[in-house]
Amino acid sequence: MSETNIIAKKRGMSPGSFIFTGEKKVSEIKVSVFDYNQSDCEEIQVRDLDDLSKYKENKNVSWINVSGLHEVDKLEKISNIFNIHPLAMEDILNVFHPPKMEEHDGFLFLISQMIEYQEDKKELKIEQVSFVLGKNYLITFQETEGDVFDLIRERIRNDKGRVRKLGPDYLMYRLLDAMVDNYIVVLHNLDEEIEDIEDELLGYPGQSTLESIHNLRKGIIRLKRSVFPFREVIYSMEKDVFPFIQKSTRIFLRDLYDHIKNCADTIENYREAINTLVEIYRSSSAFRLNEILKVLTIISTIFIPLTFIVGIYGMNFNPDKSPWNMPELNWFFGYPTVLLIMIMVAGGLLFFFKKKKWL
């Protein structure tokens, strides 16, 4: 669904209206919970949404992941359980919203975008992931089931690293860090695509090469729209003081900001590289056109004197009427003589072009 259709869909609705702007990508929403502390961990698939209420004031850390956003009534129920502000829920359901962060009464709200590179289509898949951070819980909302968080899930299950020893703010940092790490993978794939296009440009670029450059340009623009606002979000989280982000976590956020800043710088470099690719394509196309015109011009130049000779001897004035009327018509070797002269003229022109380095 285009952004124009989204605006038309939400036009006239009051602020905080629960309107899903995306497409149905799963048959039904699924809610999973990791409820853990330093010594225990429980992984649960929630069937009855009313069971989520026990995680609101739980002493453990609870990671509640919601996959699927099309069943608005169920999301409204989750919103009521955790007192999520309607404006925040409106942004969660607007899956085309740029990254942002807001502090609400009782929770911290953050929107980010998960980006993956589809090698078969050479396209970017961008999915919005929303975070609701409370005192002892973290809720994540996403459109589909697949994500880049499997390594974090394994660390929680096997009690590796700091995840089970620290709070939900550190968990959110780890999830954001996993997303940024995947940005680096995406940028590496785009770098390889740029190199492949450069190789094509040094060979025989065609219309498909130009289409690849334009598709790459659109992908870089989409990537910039996702990464640059996200960089500002991470900067704010690292510099400002929020009640649900511990001081110890802000140290890790500083490192995360460095990573995403490097990603933003790389994107800018890629934008310049794409502009260079376009110029190389234009120069290559102009060079090929000039080569074609040069060959055609040389061929035409060679055939001009030959056509002149053929034109003269094609007049066929009768030599019996006047000695000035082509006596060569009666020569025994007249035809071979004219052919030899034509060959000598063509050869002489080719030798001249070679000497001038026009060939």
Long-range contacts (C-beta under 8 A, 24 or more apart in sequence): 3-96, 6-94, 6-96, 10-94, 15-86, 15-87, 15-90, 16-85, 16-86, 16-87, 16-89, 16-90, 17-86, 17-90, 18-72, 18-75, 18-76, 18-86, 18-89, 18-90, 18-93, 19-72, 19-90, 19-93, 19-94, 20-69, 20-70, 20-72, 20-93, 20-95, 21-93, 21-94, 21-95, 21-96, 22-69, 22-70, 22-93, 22-95, 22-96, 22-143, 23-70, 24-70, 25-68, 25-70, 25-143, 25-144, 26-67, 26-68, 26-70, 26-143, 26-144, 26-145, 28-68, 28-71, 29-66, 29-67, 29-68, 29-69, 29-70, 29-71, 29-74, 29-75, 30-66, 30-67, 30-68, 30-145, 31-64, 31-65, 31-66, 31-67, 31-78, 32-64, 32-65, 32-67, 33-62, 33-63, 33-64, 33-65, 34-62, 34-63, 34-65, 34-153, 34-156, 35-60, 35-61, 35-62, 35-63, 36-60, 36-61, 36-63, 36-156, 36-164, 37-61, 37-164, 38-159, 38-164, 38-165, 41-156, 41-157, 41-159, 41-164, 43-157, 49-74, 49-77, 49-78, 49-81, 50-81, 52-78, 52-81, 52-82, 53-81, 55-137, 56-81, 56-82, 56-134, 56-137, 57-136, 58-136, 58-137, 59-136, 60-136, 61-136, 61-137, 61-138, 61-164, 61-167, 61-168, 61-171, 62-136, 62-137, 62-138, 62-168, 63-137, 63-138, 63-140, 63-156, 63-168, 63-171, 64-137, 64-138, 64-139, 64-140, 65-139, 65-140, 65-142, 65-149, 66-139, 66-140, 66-141, 66-142, 67-142, 67-143, 67-144, 67-145, 68-143, 68-144, 68-145, 69-93, 69-95, 69-141, 69-142, 69-143, 75-141, 78-139, 82-107, 82-132, 82-134, 82-137, 82-139, 83-107, 84-109, 84-132, 84-139, 85-109, 88-132, 91-130, 92-130, 92-141, 95-127, 95-128, 95-143, 96-128, 97-128, 98-225, 98-226, 98-229, 99-226, 99-229, 99-230, 99-232, 99-233, 100-229, 100-233, 101-233, 101-236, 101-237, 103-242, 103-243, 106-134, 107-132, 107-133, 107-134, 107-244, 108-132, 108-133, 108-242, 108-243, 108-244, 108-245, 109-133, 110-172, 110-233, 110-237, 112-176, 112-179, 112-230, 112-233, 113-179, 113-226, 113-230, 114-142, 114-147, 114-148, 114-179, 114-182, 115-179, 115-182, 115-183, 115-186, 115-223, 115-226, 116-148, 116-182, 116-186, 117-185, 117-186, 117-189, 117-190, 119-189, 122-193, 122-212, 122-215, 123-215, 123-219, 124-186, 124-219, 124-222, 124-223, 126-222, 126-226, 129-175, 129-179, 131-172, 131-175, 133-168, 133-169, 133-172, 133-244, 133-245, 134-168, 134-244, 135-168, 135-244, 136-167, 136-168, 137-168, 138-168, 138-171, 138-172, 138-175, 140-175, 148-178, 148-179, 148-181, 148-182, 149-175, 149-178, 151-178, 152-178, 166-246, 166-248, 166-249, 167-246, 167-249, 168-244, 169-244, 169-245, 169-246, 169-249, 170-246, 170-248, 170-249, 170-252, 173-249, 173-252, 173-253, 173-256, 176-234, 176-256, 177-252, 177-256, 177-259, 180-256, 180-259, 180-260, 180-263, 181-259, 183-227, 183-260, 183-263, 184-259, 184-263, 186-223, 187-263, 187-266, 187-267, 187-270, 190-216, 190-219, 190-220, 190-223, 190-270, 191-270, 194-270, 194-273, 194-274, 194-277, 197-277, 198-277, 198-280, 201-277, 201-280, 201-281, 201-284, 205-281, 205-284, 205-285, 209-281, 210-281, 213-274, 213-277, 213-278, 213-281, 216-274, 216-277, 217-274, 220-267, 220-270, 220-271, 220-274, 223-267, 224-264, 224-267, 224-271, 227-260, 227-263, 227-264, 227-267, 228-264, 228-267, 230-260, 231-257, 231-260, 231-261, 231-263, 231-264, 234-260, 294-358, 298-353, 298-358, 298-359, 301-349, 302-346, 302-349, 302-350, 305-345, 305-349, 306-342, 306-345, 306-346, 309-338, 309-341, 309-342, 309-345, 310-342, 313-338
